[in-house]
Amino acid sequence: ACMRHKLTGMRLEDLGPRIAILGPPGSGKSTLAQAVALRTGLPAVHLDQLQHLPNTDWQMRPEAEFMALHDAAIAGPRWVIDGNYSRCLPRRLDRATGVIRIDISTLTSLYRYLRRSWFETGRAGALDGGHDSVKWLMIHHILVSKRRSRASYERIYAALTQPKVQLGSPRALADFYAREGLQR
């Protein structure tokens, strides 16, 4: 089997009380954060909900407001946070006691983004009072920006000293759910 499909020996309990979940759009970060929260009792923080105003079609908050919400969330003693937001990633990783990286292909990311936008309702990490819809900006983000940043995230992940888990495929993610007794 390809190494990308194997789970590391690291277990959920090894990741500590502050877990950061990273990955491309549509990879399942928010769903995993919710599942980890249910299993561990850690509060789930969805960065998309902090970045965007509720009851809108993904309208962004002012930057200072988002950063204040982000910094307040990571100051807490216990959390599981999903999202990348590279401009504040170093601060989040400095506070994290463990990291999970979901590393799915660009095409899988695009497929899952389209599927959730068209067919899924009530998903973890969705905006209160909002609804998902396909955005050309997000498609560009998945196909161009995220593809370019993949190597950067690989370097960041490799340099981490905290306990960490990399899930390199939807199969590895499903295996992690099963091994850790997580419910979607």
N, C-alpha and C positions, 0 to 999 in steps of 0.2 A: 504494500500500500504506500501511496505517496505520503511523505512527511507532513504535508499540509492537512492531511485528513486524520492524523494521529493526535490524540490528546496528550498533553504533558501530564506528569505525575502530580502537578499542583492541584490541590483541592480548594473548593470554595472557602472552607474555614481557614485555609492558609493565607487568604487575602486580607484578613483583618477587618476593622470596623469602618474603613473609608475606601470604597472601591470605585475606581474610574473605569468606565466602559467606553472604548473608542471603536470607530469603524465607519465605513462609508454610509451614505444615505441608503435607507432601505435594508440595512444589514441585519436588523433585529435588535439594535442597541436598547431601545426603549422597552421592548417586550422582555428582553433579558433583565433589564434593571428592575422591572416590576416583578418578575419571577424571583429574582434574588431577594428583593425586599420582602416578598411574601414568605419566603423560606427562612430568612435570617432576622426579620424584624427591623432591618435597616431602613431609614426613610429613603424613598426613591425621589430623586431630583432629575427632572427632564430639562436639559438646558434649552431645548427648543421652546419650552413654555416660559422660560425666563427671558429669552431673546425676543419673543413675539407677544404682542398684546392679545389677551383673550377676546373672544367674540369678534374676531376680525378674520380676514382671509390672509393670515400670516403677515400682518403688518408689524414691522420691527419697532421695538422700544427704542427710545433714545439710548445711545451708547453708554453714557454715564449711569443710567438707570440699570441697564443690563449688567454692567460690571459690578455695581453695588450689590445687586441680587446674587450674582455669581460668587462674589467674595463673602457675602453673608452665608451662603450655602456651604462653601468649603470650610468656613470657620467652625462649623459644627463638629462635634466629636464623632458622629456616626452618620454615614450616608453611602448610598450607591448612586453615582451620577453618570448619566449617559449623554454623550455629545462630544464633539471635537473642539470647535471654536478655538483654533490655534492661537489666537491673540491672548488668550488667558490660560492656555494649556499648561505652561510651565508652573504657574501658581497652583493649579489643581493637582498636578503630578507631585509637586513638593509636599502636599498635604495627604495624598493618597497613600494608603498602606498596602494596596494591591491594585493591579490593573488587568483588565480583560480586553484583548484586542480581537475584534472580529474582522477578518480579512477575506472578504468574498470578492469575486470577480466583478469587473465593471458592468458586464452584461447582466449578471445576477442582480446587482444593485439597481440597475435601470428597470429590469423586469419587476422587482419587488416594489420599487417606488410607484410605477404605473399601476400595479395591482392594488396597492393600498389606496392610491388616489381615486381609483375608479370603483372599487368594490368593497373596501373595508370601512366599517364605521365603529366608533367606540374603541379605537386602538389605544394602547398605552402610549403616552407622550403626545397625544393629539391636543390641540388647543381647546380649552373650555369654550363652548359656544361656537367654535369654528368648524370648518370641514375641509378635508384635503381635496385639492384639485390639482390637475397637472399644470405645472408652470414651466415655461420654456427656460427660464433662468435656472431652475433646478435641474432640468435635463442637461443643460450646458455644464452646470456644476458637477454632475455625475460623470459626464462623458469627457470633459476636458480638465477642469480644475482638480477633481479628486484623483484622476488618473496621474496627473503630474505630481501630486503631493504624496502618492503612495510610497515612493522611496524615502521621502522625509519622515513619514510615520514609521517606516521600517527602522530607520536609524534611531529615532526617538525610543521606540520599543526596545531595540537591542541594547540601548544604553541604560535602561531602567535597572535599578538595583532592588526595587521592591519585588515581592512575589508577583508572578505574572502568568497569565494563561493566554495563549494565542489559539484562536479557532479559525482555521484557514479554509473552511468550506461550510456550506449549509449542513453537510453530514456531520462534521466535527461539532457544530453548534448543537445539533440534535443529540449527538452522543453526550455532550456536556450536560444538557438538560436531563437526560436519562440517568447519567452517573451521579448527578448531584440531587436527584429527586425534585427537580424544578417543574412547576406547572405553567404552561402558557396561558 
